[in-house]
Amino acid sequence: IGDLADDLRRNVYLAASEPPKMAVKSVERGTDLARAFAMANSGPHGRLFYKRITGEMTTALSGEYGPEGTPKTEFVGAGYRHGGPNTDLHNSADIVVVEMSEEVQRLYDRMFW
């Protein structure tokens, strides 16, 4: 019974402390990936677009990243005349979602196994 009580106390601590760290890490990772994709995919006209990509936490457990500034239609490369759609955020999200889900699974493994 003592081991069970210790495990439950530890799980409460992990459940409260780890998710905010994971959220911050995911926003930072997504921002870094989106910037890397923007640098790799931009032409001469949008070569500095990556600098507009920022990330921030909106609550303790959620955040966002993407181009800073308004309106979105005035970003370099946003119009149809500048080539295809900008997929920097989509490509980074595809990676971040998988990495975060794996990290959540590892947290559950630490809590219950």
N, C-alpha and C positions, 0 to 999 in steps of 0.2 A: 504494500500500500504506500509506503514511503517513497519508493521509486516512481510510482504513478503520480503522486502529488508533486514531486520534483519535476517530472516531465510536463505536467500541466502548467506549472509556474513558468517553466522555460518557454513553453509554447505561447503563453500570453505575452511574454516579453518579445519573442520573435515576431509574433503577429502584429505587435504594435510598432516595433522598431524597423523591421526589414522592408515592408512595402514602400514607405516614403523614400528610402535609399534606392530601391529598385526603380521607382518612378523618375527620380532625378537622373539616374544613370541612363535610363532609356531616352529621356529628352536630350541629354548631352550626346548620346550615341547617334540619335536621329539627326541632330543638328550637324554633327561632324560628317555623317554620311551624305546628307543633302548637299552640304558645301562641297564635298569631294565630287559628287556627281555633277554639280553645277560647274565646277572648274573643268572637269573632263569633257563635258558636253557643250560648253558654250563656244560660240564663234567669236570673232574679234569684236563684234558689236556688244556682246554681253559678257565680256571677259571678267568684269568686276561684279557681276550679279551675285556671286557667292557671298560677297560681303553683306548683302542685305538679309541673308538667312540667319535668323537668331532663334533662340529657344528660351522659354521661361516656364516656371512652375505657376499654375493658376490656383491650385489648392495643394494641400499636403500630399495628395495622392494622384494628382493629374497635372499635366503640363502640355505645352504645345510648342511647335517649332515651324518655321516657315519664313517667307520673305516679310521683312518689316517695311512699312510704308503704305500709303494709300494714294489713289485707289489701285486696286490690283490690275486694272487694265492698263496702267501706265508703266508697269514693270517692263524692263527691257526683255524682249522676246515674248511678251504676252500676246501680241497680235499675230494674226495669220500671216502677215507679210514677213515675219521673221522666222519662218520655218514651222516645224511641227510643234505640237504641244510640249510644254515643259513637264517632264516626268520625274524631276529630281526628288520631289517629296514622295511620290508614289513608290519609286524604287527604294528609297531609304525606309519607308514604312514597311515594305515587304520584309526587310531584314530585321528591323526593330521588333516587329510583332512576334516573329519566331523566337528571337533572342529573349524577349521578356517572358514569353510563355514558358520557355525552358527554365528561366530563372525562378519563376513561380513554382514550377514543378520541383526544382531542387529545394526550395524553401519548404514545401510540403513534405518532401522526403526527409529533410532534417528534423521536421517537427514530429513526424509520426513513425519513422523507421529507425 
